[in-house]
Amino acid sequence: MTNEVISTVGCTSPTSAEKSFRILAKLCLHPKVGWIASRQSRDTPSSQVSATTWGIVVEVAGLRVRPVECHHWSQAVLSDGRQVVGNPIAFIVEVEPGVRIYHYGDTCIFDMRLIGELYRPTVGLLGCTLPRELSHRIEGPGRFLTGEMDADEAARAAEMLQLELAVACHYLEPDDEVRRFVELVPAYDTTGRRRVVAPLVGDTLVVEAGSHAIEPRARTA
C-alpha cells in the first residue's frame, strides 16, 4: 500500500485477508491511531499489516522492500468517524538478484536522481496519465486535468532513476499521454539501452535480469 486513496485501497479490501496477503503500509500520523487501525476497520487482521515509512527497509515473504520518498497525499476516515493522515510511500522491491522494481506510489515529479544512484532500480512503474474512467468518483467542483505526472515528467523520471525498463501505469485504457510516454522515454535516455512498455489491463509483465516479456490476457472478440 502506497497511500490511502480511492485507486489504491480497493486492492486491499477484505479479500486480502482471505487470500493471506501481506500488506506493507505507511504509518499514519494521528495520536495512537495508525494505518493499522484503518485496515482493521476494513476487516484486515493486524497480523497481516507491517507499518513502515521512508528509509525503513522491511523483508516481507522473502522480498526486500525499501520505502522511498513520495510526494502525494494520504488520508482516510475510520469506521468511527476519526480521520487519519500519513506520509505516502514509493517502494523499491528486490524480487531477485538483478531485478529491483520501483513503484512510484502516485508521486509527482521531484529530483529522483539520488534514489537512482543509491538503490539502482532496474524496472520502474511510472504513472503518466489520469484514469479518466474513475474521475466521477472524485468529489468537489473541480475537474482533474492530469495525473500526478504527465508523460514528459514520467519519462524524465525514468532517466533520473536510470531505469532499464520503464513501465507506463495509472490508466485503464491507453490514451494520448501513454503513447507520448512511450515516445519520450527513448528521447531522454542517455544510456541508449532503456526499454519502455505500456501494458494493457490484464496483461502479465514477466521480468528477468536484462529482459522482459508481456503475456497478453485472453480477450473476447
C-alpha positions as CSV (number, residue, x, y, z in Angstrom):
1,M,0.0,0.0,0.0
2,T,1.5,3.3,-1.1
3,N,-1.3,5.6,0.1
4,E,-4.9,5.8,1.2
5,V,-6.9,7.0,-1.8
6,I,-9.7,5.5,-4.0
7,S,-7.5,3.9,-6.6
8,T,-5.2,2.2,-4.0
9,V,-7.3,0.9,-1.1
10,G,-9.6,-1.1,-3.3
11,C,-6.7,-3.6,-3.8
12,T,-6.5,-4.4,-0.1
13,S,-10.1,-4.8,1.0
14,P,-11.2,-7.9,2.9
15,T,-10.3,-10.3,0.1
16,S,-6.6,-9.6,1.0
17,A,-7.2,-11.3,4.4
18,E,-9.0,-14.2,2.8
19,K,-6.0,-14.8,0.5
20,S,-3.5,-14.4,3.3
21,F,-1.8,-11.5,1.6
22,R,0.8,-9.5,3.5
23,I,0.2,-5.7,3.5
24,L,3.1,-3.2,3.9
25,A,1.9,0.3,4.6
26,K,2.9,3.7,5.8
27,L,2.4,4.7,9.4
28,C,-0.3,7.3,9.8
29,L,0.3,10.5,11.8
30,H,-2.5,10.6,14.3
31,P,-2.2,10.2,18.1
32,K,-2.4,6.5,18.9
33,V,-4.1,5.8,15.6
34,G,-2.1,4.2,12.8
35,W,-2.8,2.9,9.4
36,I,-3.3,-0.5,11.0
37,A,-6.4,0.9,12.6
38,S,-7.7,1.9,9.2
39,R,-7.0,-1.6,7.9
40,Q,-8.6,-3.2,10.9
41,S,-11.7,-1.1,10.3
42,R,-11.9,-2.9,7.0
43,D,-11.5,-6.4,8.5
44,T,-7.9,-6.9,7.6
45,P,-6.1,-8.6,10.6
46,S,-3.2,-6.5,12.1
47,S,-1.0,-9.6,11.8
48,Q,-1.0,-9.1,8.0
49,V,0.0,-5.5,8.2
50,S,3.5,-4.1,8.6
51,A,3.7,-0.4,9.1
52,T,6.8,1.4,7.8
53,T,7.9,4.7,6.3
54,W,10.7,6.2,4.2
55,G,14.0,4.6,4.9
56,I,12.9,1.6,7.0
57,V,13.7,-1.5,4.8
58,V,11.4,-4.5,5.5
59,E,11.6,-8.1,4.5
60,V,8.2,-9.5,3.6
61,A,7.6,-13.0,2.3
62,G,11.3,-13.2,1.4
63,L,11.2,-10.0,-0.6
64,R,13.4,-7.0,0.4
65,V,11.2,-3.8,0.3
66,R,12.6,-0.3,0.6
67,P,10.2,2.6,1.1
68,V,11.4,5.8,-0.5
69,E,10.3,9.4,-0.8
70,C,6.9,10.1,-2.4
71,H,5.1,13.4,-3.0
72,H,1.3,12.7,-2.9
73,W,-1.5,12.7,-0.3
74,S,-2.8,10.0,2.0
75,Q,-5.8,10.3,4.3
76,A,-8.7,8.1,5.4
77,V,-11.8,8.1,7.6
78,L,-12.1,5.3,10.1
79,S,-15.3,3.5,10.8
80,D,-15.8,5.5,13.9
81,G,-15.5,8.8,12.0
82,R,-12.0,9.7,13.0
83,Q,-9.6,10.9,10.3
84,V,-6.1,9.7,9.9
85,V,-3.4,11.1,7.7
86,G,0.1,9.8,6.9
87,N,3.1,10.2,4.6
88,P,2.6,8.4,1.2
89,I,5.3,5.9,0.1
90,A,7.0,4.8,-3.0
91,F,8.6,1.4,-2.9
92,I,11.7,-0.4,-4.4
93,V,11.1,-4.2,-4.2
94,E,14.1,-6.5,-4.8
95,V,12.4,-9.7,-6.2
96,E,15.5,-11.5,-7.2
97,P,19.2,-10.6,-7.8
98,G,19.4,-8.0,-10.5
99,V,15.7,-7.2,-10.5
100,R,14.7,-4.2,-8.4
101,I,11.2,-2.8,-9.1
102,Y,10.3,0.8,-8.3
103,H,6.7,1.7,-7.8
104,Y,6.2,5.4,-7.8
105,G,3.4,5.5,-5.3
106,D,1.4,8.2,-7.2
107,T,4.2,10.7,-6.6
108,C,4.5,13.9,-8.6
109,I,7.9,14.6,-10.1
110,F,10.8,15.8,-8.0
111,D,14.6,15.2,-8.1
112,M,14.8,11.4,-8.0
113,R,18.5,11.2,-9.1
114,L,19.7,10.1,-5.6
115,I,17.2,7.3,-5.5
116,G,18.6,6.1,-8.8
117,E,22.2,6.4,-7.6
118,L,21.8,4.8,-4.2
119,Y,19.3,1.9,-4.9
120,R,19.6,1.4,-8.7
121,P,16.1,0.3,-9.5
122,T,16.0,-1.7,-12.8
123,V,12.3,-1.6,-13.5
124,G,10.0,1.4,-12.8
125,L,6.3,1.6,-12.7
126,L,5.6,5.3,-13.6
127,G,2.2,6.9,-13.7
128,C,2.0,9.1,-16.8
129,T,-1.7,10.0,-17.1
130,L,-5.1,10.1,-15.3
131,P,-7.5,7.2,-15.2
132,R,-10.4,9.3,-16.5
133,E,-12.9,6.4,-16.1
134,L,-12.6,6.9,-12.3
135,S,-12.9,10.7,-12.4
136,H,-16.6,10.6,-11.5
137,R,-15.6,9.3,-8.0
138,I,-13.6,12.4,-7.2
139,E,-15.8,14.8,-5.2
140,G,-15.8,18.6,-5.5
141,P,-16.4,21.3,-8.0
142,G,-13.1,21.0,-9.8
143,R,-12.1,18.6,-12.6
144,F,-8.8,16.9,-12.7
145,L,-6.9,17.5,-15.9
146,T,-3.8,15.4,-15.3
147,G,-2.5,12.7,-13.1
148,E,0.4,13.3,-10.7
149,M,2.8,13.1,-13.6
150,D,2.3,13.7,-17.3
151,A,4.1,11.8,-20.0
152,D,7.0,14.2,-20.2
153,E,7.5,14.2,-16.4
154,A,7.3,10.4,-16.2
155,A,9.8,10.0,-19.0
156,R,12.2,12.4,-17.2
157,A,11.7,10.4,-14.0
158,A,12.8,7.2,-15.9
159,E,16.0,9.0,-16.8
160,M,16.7,10.3,-13.3
161,L,16.2,6.8,-11.9
162,Q,18.4,5.3,-14.6
163,L,15.9,2.5,-15.3
164,E,16.5,-0.3,-17.6
165,L,12.8,-0.8,-18.2
166,A,10.1,2.0,-17.9
167,V,6.6,0.7,-17.4
168,A,3.6,3.1,-18.0
169,C,0.8,2.8,-15.5
170,H,-2.1,4.7,-13.8
171,Y,-4.6,4.1,-16.6
172,L,-7.4,1.7,-17.6
173,E,-7.1,2.3,-21.3
174,P,-4.0,3.8,-23.0
175,D,-4.6,7.4,-24.1
176,D,-2.5,10.0,-25.9
177,E,-0.4,10.6,-22.8
178,V,0.5,6.9,-22.5
179,R,1.5,6.9,-26.2
180,R,3.6,10.1,-25.7
181,F,5.3,8.5,-22.7
182,V,6.4,5.6,-25.0
183,E,7.8,8.1,-27.5
184,L,9.6,10.3,-24.9
185,V,11.3,7.6,-22.8
186,P,13.9,6.9,-25.5
187,A,14.2,10.6,-26.2
188,Y,15.5,11.3,-22.7
189,D,17.6,8.1,-22.4
190,T,21.3,8.8,-22.1
191,T,22.2,5.1,-21.8
192,G,20.9,4.1,-25.2
193,R,19.5,0.9,-23.6
194,R,16.3,1.8,-21.9
195,R,13.2,-0.1,-22.8
196,V,9.6,1.0,-22.4
197,V,6.3,-0.8,-22.3
198,A,2.7,0.2,-21.9
199,P,0.8,-3.0,-20.9
200,L,-3.0,-3.3,-21.2
201,V,-5.2,-4.1,-18.2
202,G,-4.9,-7.8,-17.5
203,D,-1.6,-8.3,-19.3
204,T,1.2,-10.0,-17.4
205,L,4.7,-8.4,-17.5
206,V,7.4,-11.0,-16.9
207,V,10.8,-9.5,-16.0
208,E,14.1,-11.2,-15.6
209,A,17.5,-9.6,-15.3
210,G,18.1,-7.8,-18.6
211,S,14.9,-8.9,-20.3
212,H,11.2,-8.7,-20.2
213,A,8.1,-10.1,-22.0
214,I,4.4,-9.3,-22.0
215,E,1.9,-12.1,-21.9
216,P,-1.4,-10.7,-23.1
217,R,-4.6,-11.8,-21.4
218,A,-7.2,-13.6,-23.4
219,R,-9.5,-11.0,-25.0
220,T,-13.0,-11.6,-26.3
221,A,-13.9,-10.5,-29.8
